[in-house]
Amino acid sequence: MNIKILSVSEVNNYIKRIVDNDFILSNLSVKGEISNLKFHSSGHIYFSLKDSKSKINCIMFKSRAVKLKIELKEGLEVIIKGNASIYPATGNMQIYCDKITREGEGELFYKFEELKKKLEEKGYFDVSAKKDIPKYPRRIGVVTSPTGAAIRDIIFVTTRRNSLVDLVLYPAKVQGIFAYKEIIDGIEYFNKKNNVDLIIIGRGGGSIEELWNFNEEELAKTIYSSEIPIISAVGHETDFTISDFVSDLRAATPSQGAEIGVPLESEMRRNIDELLKSIYALVNDKLLLCKNEINSLDRILNLNSPMNKIKNSYIECDTLKNKLDWLIKGRLEKEKEKAINLNGILMAHNPINVLKRGYTIIEDEKNNIIKSKKNMDFNKDIKITFKDGSIVGKFMQNK
C-alpha cells in the first residue's frame, strides 16, 4: 500500500479543517493568564494565554478589540471566548478571540448589563434628568471610606485647588457585603441636612467584585432621587459602574472628581476681579447716562421754567411797549402835522386876520352877524368888532 506524500501546506490545511470543524474547538471559553502582550499598529492584539503547565497563542482582531471593556495587561487573569484554528503559514495553533473578560466576571458582567439595560429603559441615564454641577460650591459632601486612597486624593486635590471650599466626609464602607447601604445612608444624610452644594461618591480601583457595591440597583435609585448633584468617582479610567451612568457626572478617578467639583481659587479670584471691573464699568456708564439725562431734563426744565416764561414776557412787554411808543409817536407826529395843516387853513380863514386888514364884524344883540343893510335894526344896539377890540352902540341911520 502506497502512502501519499503530502506537502507541508497540505498537512497544515488538513489539520486546520479538522480543528475548524471540531464542535468544542469552534466555540471555546478558556481561562488563563495573559503574557507576551503586544498591541499592533494595525489595531490587532497578540498575546499568549498560559497556566502553570501550558500556554497557547491568541489573537484578537481590531474589529473585536475596539469593543473591549477591560484594560489588558501582563499577568491579568482572564477568560477568553472564541475559536481555535491553525495558521497554515506557520502551522501554529492559536485562539481567535471574540470576547475577553476578567476571571470571575462573566456572571457579574451579565448582571451589570441586565441592570444597565433596565435602568436605561426607565430613563435613569437620560441627560434631561441630570442636574447641573455647581460652578462655585462652598461645601462638598464626600461619601467614601475614611481610610482609603480616595479620600486622601480628594483632600489633596481640593487643598491644592481651593482653600475656600469645605469638605464634609460621611464615612462609609465601599467594599464588602451591603457596603452600598452605607453609601445610600451618606447620600440621604446630605439631602436631609441640605448642608452641601455637591456630593462626591467613590473609591479607588479594583476588580469588578470589589466595585460591585456601586452597581446595586438600590444605590442607583438613591442617586437618581438625590436633590443635590452627585459626581461618581469610582475606580480607574477604564472602570465603569452603574453609579457612573445614573449620577449627574462621571469622573474617571476620585482625583478627577475633585478636579471637576472644586474650582480653582485663582480662577475664581480672577473672575471676581473681571466681574468687579465689569460692574464698575456698568455703574460708571449708568451714572454717565443718568448725568446726561439729568442735564437734558435740566435744559428742558429751564426752557419750560415759569421764570423763563416771565422773563420772556418781560421782553415781550418791552417789545410791545416800544412798538406802542413808536406807534403813538408816529400817530402824534401825523396828527401834529395834520393839526399844523388845519391850523394853517384855519389861520388863513381866521376873521381876526381879516380884521387886521381893516375889516370889522357887525353883530346884533344876539351875536348874529349882520351881513346886509336890510338886516340892520337901527333901534337896537349893535356890536362892532375891530382888530383891537369891540364897541357896542346904536347906529344912526342917515335919512
C-alpha positions in Angstrom: 0.0 0.0 0.0 1.5 3.3 -1.1 1.1 6.3 1.3 0.5 9.6 -0.4 3.2 12.1 0.2 1.8 15.5 1.3 3.3 18.9 1.3 3.6 21.0 4.5 0.9 23.3 3.3 -1.4 20.4 2.6 -0.8 19.0 6.1 -1.4 22.3 7.8 -4.6 22.9 5.8 -5.8 19.4 6.6 -5.3 20.0 10.3 -6.9 23.4 10.0 -10.1 21.8 8.5 -10.2 19.2 11.3 -9.8 21.9 14.0 -12.3 24.3 12.4 -14.9 21.6 12.2 -14.5 20.4 15.8 -17.5 21.3 17.9 -15.6 22.1 21.0 -12.7 24.0 19.4 -15.1 26.1 17.3 -16.7 27.6 20.5 -14.1 27.8 23.3 -14.1 29.5 26.7 -10.5 29.4 28.1 -9.2 30.7 31.4 -5.6 31.7 31.8 -3.0 34.4 32.5 -2.0 37.0 29.8 1.6 37.1 28.7 3.7 38.3 25.8 1.0 41.0 25.2 1.5 43.1 22.1 -0.7 45.9 20.6 0.0 46.0 16.9 -0.2 49.3 15.0 -2.9 47.7 12.8 -5.1 47.6 15.9 -4.9 43.8 16.4 -3.8 42.4 19.8 -1.4 39.5 20.1 -0.8 37.6 23.4 -0.3 34.2 24.9 -2.7 32.6 27.4 -0.9 30.4 30.0 -1.4 28.5 33.2 1.1 26.7 35.3 1.7 24.0 32.7 1.0 25.2 29.2 0.4 28.2 27.0 -1.4 28.9 23.7 -1.1 31.8 21.3 -4.1 34.1 20.9 -5.1 37.0 18.6 -7.9 39.5 18.8 -8.6 41.4 15.6 -9.2 45.1 15.6 -13.0 44.8 14.9 -13.3 42.9 18.2 -10.6 44.8 20.1 -12.3 48.2 19.8 -15.2 46.7 21.9 -13.1 45.7 24.8 -14.3 46.9 28.2 -11.2 46.0 30.2 -7.6 47.0 30.0 -5.3 44.1 29.1 -2.0 43.9 30.8 0.7 41.3 31.6 -0.3 38.8 34.2 -4.0 39.6 34.1 -6.3 36.5 34.8 -8.9 36.4 32.1 -11.5 34.2 30.4 -11.5 34.4 26.6 -14.2 33.3 24.2 -13.5 32.4 20.6 -12.4 29.6 18.4 -9.2 27.6 17.9 -7.7 27.3 14.5 -4.4 26.6 12.6 -2.5 29.4 10.9 -1.4 27.5 7.7 1.7 29.6 7.0 3.4 28.6 10.3 1.4 25.6 11.4 0.8 27.2 14.8 -2.4 26.7 16.6 -4.0 29.8 18.1 -7.2 31.1 19.5 -9.1 33.8 17.6 -10.7 35.8 20.5 -14.2 37.3 20.2 -14.5 38.4 23.9 -12.3 38.8 26.9 -13.4 39.3 30.5 -11.6 39.2 33.8 -11.7 35.8 35.5 -14.9 35.5 37.6 -16.6 38.4 35.8 -18.7 36.6 33.4 -21.8 36.3 35.7 -21.3 39.8 37.1 -20.9 41.3 33.7 -24.2 39.7 32.7 -25.9 41.1 35.8 -24.3 44.5 35.1 -25.6 44.6 31.5 -29.0 43.5 32.6 -29.3 46.2 35.2 -27.9 48.8 32.9 -30.5 48.0 30.3 -33.3 48.0 32.8 -32.4 51.4 34.3 -31.7 52.9 30.9 -35.2 52.0 29.8 -36.6 53.7 32.9 -34.8 56.9 32.0 -32.3 56.8 34.8 -29.5 57.8 32.4 -31.3 60.5 30.5 -29.4 63.7 30.0 -32.5 65.7 30.7 -32.7 64.2 34.2 -29.2 65.2 35.2 -28.6 68.2 37.4 -26.0 70.8 36.7 -22.8 70.6 38.7 -22.5 73.9 40.7 -19.8 76.1 39.3 -18.7 77.5 42.7 -19.6 75.1 45.5 -18.8 76.2 49.1 -19.2 72.8 50.7 -18.8 69.4 49.2 -20.0 66.2 50.8 -17.8 63.1 50.2 -19.2 59.6 50.8 -16.3 57.1 50.9 -14.0 55.2 53.2 -12.2 57.4 55.7 -9.1 55.3 55.4 -8.9 54.7 51.7 -6.8 56.3 49.0 -9.8 58.0 47.5 -10.4 60.4 50.4 -6.7 61.3 50.6 -6.7 62.1 46.8 -9.8 64.2 47.1 -8.4 66.1 50.1 -5.1 66.7 48.4 -6.6 67.9 45.1 -9.1 70.1 47.0 -6.5 71.7 49.2 -4.3 72.4 46.1 -7.1 73.9 44.1 -9.1 76.0 46.5 -8.7 76.8 50.2 -12.2 78.3 50.4 -14.0 75.0 49.8 -15.0 72.9 52.8 -15.1 69.1 52.6 -17.6 67.2 54.7 -16.8 63.4 55.0 -19.5 60.9 55.5 -17.5 57.7 56.4 -18.9 54.7 54.6 -17.7 51.2 53.6 -17.1 50.9 49.9 -16.4 47.2 49.7 -17.9 44.1 51.1 -21.5 42.8 51.5 -24.1 45.5 51.9 -21.5 48.3 51.8 -23.7 50.1 49.3 -26.3 50.7 52.1 -23.8 52.9 53.9 -23.2 54.9 50.7 -27.0 55.3 50.4 -27.1 56.5 54.0 -24.5 59.1 53.2 -26.4 60.5 50.2 -29.7 60.6 52.2 -27.9 62.3 55.1 -26.6 65.1 53.0 -30.0 65.5 51.3 -31.8 65.6 54.6 -29.4 68.1 56.1 -29.1 70.1 52.9 -25.8 71.4 54.1 -23.6 70.8 51.0 -23.8 72.0 47.4 -22.3 68.9 45.8 -21.8 65.2 46.7 -18.9 63.0 45.5 -19.2 59.3 46.0 -16.4 56.9 45.1 -13.4 54.7 45.8 -10.1 53.6 44.3 -9.7 51.0 41.6 -10.3 47.3 42.0 -11.9 44.2 40.4 -15.5 44.1 39.4 -16.2 42.3 42.6 -14.6 45.0 44.6 -16.5 47.7 42.8 -19.8 45.9 42.7 -21.5 47.9 45.5 -21.6 50.8 43.0 -23.6 48.5 40.7 -26.5 47.9 43.1 -30.0 49.0 41.9 -31.0 50.4 45.3 -28.0 52.8 45.2 -28.8 53.8 41.6 -32.3 54.8 42.7 -31.0 56.8 45.6 -28.5 58.7 43.3 -31.3 59.4 40.8 -33.6 60.7 43.5 -31.0 63.0 45.1 -31.9 66.7 45.1 -28.2 67.5 45.4 -25.9 67.0 42.3 -23.7 63.9 42.5 -20.3 63.1 40.9 -19.5 59.4 40.7 -15.7 58.9 41.0 -15.2 55.1 41.1 -12.1 53.2 40.3 -9.8 53.9 37.4 -10.4 55.4 34.0 -11.4 52.1 32.4 -13.7 51.1 35.2 -17.5 51.8 34.7 -20.2 51.2 37.2 -24.0 51.8 37.2 -23.4 54.8 39.5 -21.3 56.4 36.8 -24.3 56.3 34.4 -27.0 57.4 36.7 -25.0 60.2 38.5 -25.1 63.7 37.3 -21.4 63.5 36.2 -18.9 60.7 36.0 -15.2 61.2 37.0 -12.6 58.7 35.9 -10.9 58.7 39.3 -11.5 60.2 42.8 -8.8 62.8 42.0 -10.6 63.8 38.8 -13.8 64.0 40.8 -12.2 66.7 43.0 -10.7 68.4 39.9 -14.2 68.7 38.4 -16.0 69.6 41.5 -13.6 72.1 43.1 -13.0 75.3 41.1 -9.5 76.9 41.0 -9.3 79.6 43.6 -7.1 81.7 41.4 -9.6 81.4 38.6 -12.4 82.4 40.9 -10.5 85.5 42.1 -9.7 86.4 38.5 -13.3 86.0 37.6 -14.3 88.1 40.6 -11.8 90.8 39.5 -13.2 90.8 36.0 -16.8 90.9 37.3 -15.9 93.9 39.5 -14.3 95.7 36.6 -17.4 95.0 34.5 -19.7 96.2 37.4 -17.6 99.4 37.8 -17.8 100.0 34.1 -21.5 99.4 34.0 -22.1 101.6 37.1 -19.9 104.4 35.5 -21.8 104.1 32.2 -25.1 104.2 34.1 -24.0 107.2 36.1 -22.9 109.0 33.0 -26.1 108.1 31.2 -28.1 109.4 34.3 -26.0 112.5 34.4 -26.7 113.2 30.7 -30.4 112.5 31.2 -30.4 114.9 34.2 -28.6 117.6 32.2 -31.1 117.1 29.3 -34.0 117.3 31.7 -32.5 120.4 33.3 -32.3 122.0 29.9 -35.9 121.1 29.2 -36.9 122.4 32.6 -35.1 125.6 32.1 -36.7 126.0 28.7 -40.1 125.4 30.3 -39.4 127.2 33.6 -42.1 129.8 34.7 -39.2 132.3 35.4 -38.1 132.0 31.8 -41.6 132.5 30.7 -41.8 135.6 33.0 -38.5 136.8 31.6 -39.7 136.2 28.1 -42.9 138.0 28.9 -40.9 141.0 30.2 -39.1 141.0 26.9 -42.4 140.7 25.0 -43.8 143.6 27.1 -40.8 145.8 26.4 -41.1 144.9 22.7 -44.8 145.8 22.7 -44.2 148.9 24.7 -41.5 150.1 22.3 -43.8 149.2 19.4 -46.7 151.1 21.1 -44.4 154.1 21.8 -43.3 154.1 18.2 -46.9 153.8 17.0 -48.1 156.6 19.4 -45.2 158.8 18.5 -45.9 158.2 14.8 -49.6 158.9 15.3 -48.8 162.0 17.3 -46.4 163.2 14.6 -49.1 162.5 12.0 -51.8 164.3 14.0 -49.4 167.2 14.7 -48.7 167.5 11.1 -52.4 167.4 10.4 -53.1 169.9 13.1 -50.5 172.2 11.6 -52.1 171.9 8.2 -55.5 172.6 9.7 -54.1 175.4 11.7 -52.7 176.9 8.5 -56.1 176.6 6.9 -57.8 178.0 10.0 -55.4 180.9 10.2 -56.0 181.5 6.6 -59.7 181.8 7.3 -59.4 183.4 10.7 -61.6 186.5 10.9 -59.1 188.2 13.1 -56.6 188.3 10.3 -59.3 189.8 8.1 -59.9 192.5 10.8 -56.2 193.3 10.8 -56.6 194.3 7.2 -59.2 197.0 8.3 -62.4 195.0 8.1 -64.9 194.8 11.0 -67.6 192.4 12.2 -71.1 193.7 13.0 -73.3 191.6 15.2 -76.8 192.2 16.6 -77.8 191.8 20.2 -78.0 188.0 19.8 -74.4 187.8 18.3 -75.7 187.1 14.9 -73.5 188.6 12.2 -75.2 191.3 10.2 -74.2 190.7 6.6 -76.6 193.1 4.9 -78.0 196.6 5.5 -81.5 195.3 5.3 -80.8 193.2 8.3 -80.0 196.2 10.4 -82.3 197.2 13.2 -81.4 200.8 13.9 -83.4 200.8 17.1 -81.3 198.2 18.7 -77.7 198.1 19.8 -75.1 196.5 17.6 -71.6 195.3 18.3 -68.8 196.2 16.0 -65.6 194.2 16.4 -62.3 195.8 15.2 -58.8 194.1 15.2 -58.1 195.6 18.6 -61.5 195.3 20.3 -65.3 195.8 20.1 -67.7 198.6 20.7 -71.5 198.5 21.3 -74.0 201.2 20.4 -76.8 202.3 18.2 -76.1 203.1 14.6 -77.6 206.4 13.3 -79.3 206.0 10.0 -78.9 208.8 7.5 -82.1 210.0 6.2 
